[in-house]
Amino acid sequence: MSDVYYKSIKKITNILLFLENVKNPAYNELVEIELDDGRVVSGQILDAGERFTVIQAFGETTGMHIGTTKVRLTGETAKFTVGEDILGRIFNGLGEPIDGGPMIFQGEKKDINGAPINPYAREEPSEFIQTGVSSIDAMNTLVRGQKLPIFSASGMKHNELAVQIVRQAKILGESEKFAVVFGGIGITSEAANFFKDEFEKSGSLARTVAFLNLSSSPSMERIILPRIALTAAEYLAHDKGMQVLVVLTDMTNYCEGLKEISAAREEVPGRRGYPGYMYTDLASIFERAGKIKNKGGSITQLPILTMPGDDITHPIPDLTGYITEGQIVLSRELEKKGIAPNIDVLTSLSRLMNQGIGTGKTREDHRDVANQLFAAYARGKDLRSLAEVVGEGALSESDKKFVGFYDEFEKRFVNQGYGENRPIAETLDLGWELLSMLDKSEMKRLKEAEISKYGKWKQ
């Protein structure tokens, strides 16, 4: 740690300090900023340029003055102390306890700026994670080691869905320990209290590490939180061999923090004002998910983002979709119908689904049932739209059955509420029951052996 204090501040914005003539600054290095009244504020180096060293203060720069405020380099990057004691704890965005418990002293300090998993060292994801949510488990399956984001929008109940998944998620037939790392980024105090209360009431807090960053906290805290959360997840997965599910909400607030810092640094903006490096920055977070060969643990990511203006082509969901292996899309239309969770199975996608389902993983009929449900639901939706134009009387008897299937699929399969935990076998059986509303001759995607074993049609 250096004893040298710099007073060479040349510019102060609402979140950044620009220093001149700093000797050997390092990217991501922590600094201490001493104000005129003796208070000390932490900060981090964002840019170690030849002319200026740019520092992000962990808090407002009010009270800092050019010529009198002093800055000292610590020679260290941000670290988080990991140990088995972190399970059951709640921290803020800087990794400080906010649950009334003690600081974590016993354990190893790990740099939060971890690297993405080397592609050569990756093991292919292949194990099914049961969330208890039929629209995910049956239609857009989550696989261990996958990164599968949830695309929501302002005002939707993605927080309730996140809590439901945290409470219910498990790996079938595994004796290995399962843990959840939850990160709330830029959330309101009401949402933070909701998460804390739900984790405690459901008993899931015992296997959860939670990090909560409030919307009133500095933007830099939003940038740090996902990295601290993933550092905790990497310790539990790679050092302790646990199966870890990481839920991060809301990644849109993270991207807004990136945009704010980029604007303060007067960088040339990219699409819609977001920094041009947002893709690589998001990739540095999402690519820390996965399984490493010859290690028992895994990290599965379920990031949640709200699409600005319900626009799926917005840079945040657009870039996220390029990096991740699919998406779960929440529908405003289904929400208006009172469907909960309001997952649009037709626009959702899990690119790794086939690797985590089938014999020995879920059930041998899983893929074919999902295909038949997709086809029947899509056809029913088209026919429902047609009926609204020409009238239901113009439809054939077969078409009317598909319209009826469309309605029942949403009411009974998608609409299960946020409190029901459906095992995959129950979900698939429900799918067969709904398909029995249609003529057996329409089952083009099911095998005869599957129909004989699981079909609900009267012989």
BELGIRA-V294263 format. One record per run of one state. SS is the DSSP state (alpha for helix, beta for strand, coil for the rest). FROM is the first residue (numbers start at 0). LEN is the number of residues. Records with the same first field share a line. If there is no record, write none. Layout:
BEGIN
SS = FROM-LEN + FROM-LEN
END
This chain:
BEGIN
coil = 0-4 + 6-2 + 12-3 + 20-8 + 34-5 + 48-3 + 57-12 + 77-1 + 82-1 + 86-3 + 92-4 + 97-10 + 111-7 + 123-4 + 130-3 + 137-4 + 143-3 + 147-1 + 152-5 + 168-1 + 171-6 + 187-1 + 202-1 + 214-4 + 239-3 + 249-1 + 264-4 + 269-1 + 273-1 + 275-2 + 286-3 + 292-5 + 306-1 + 310-4 + 323-2 + 330-1 + 336-6 + 343-5 + 350-2 + 355-10 + 390-1 + 394-2 + 414-9 + 435-4 + 442-5 + 454-5
beta = 4-2 + 8-4 + 15-5 + 28-6 + 39-9 + 51-6 + 69-8 + 78-4 + 89-3 + 96-1 + 107-4 + 121-2 + 127-3 + 141-2 + 146-1 + 148-4 + 169-2 + 177-10 + 207-7 + 242-7 + 268-1 + 274-1 + 289-3 + 297-9 + 325-5 + 342-1 + 348-2
alpha = 83-3 + 118-3 + 133-4 + 157-11 + 188-14 + 203-4 + 218-21 + 250-14 + 270-3 + 277-9 + 307-3 + 314-9 + 331-5 + 352-3 + 365-25 + 391-3 + 396-18 + 423-12 + 439-3 + 447-7
END
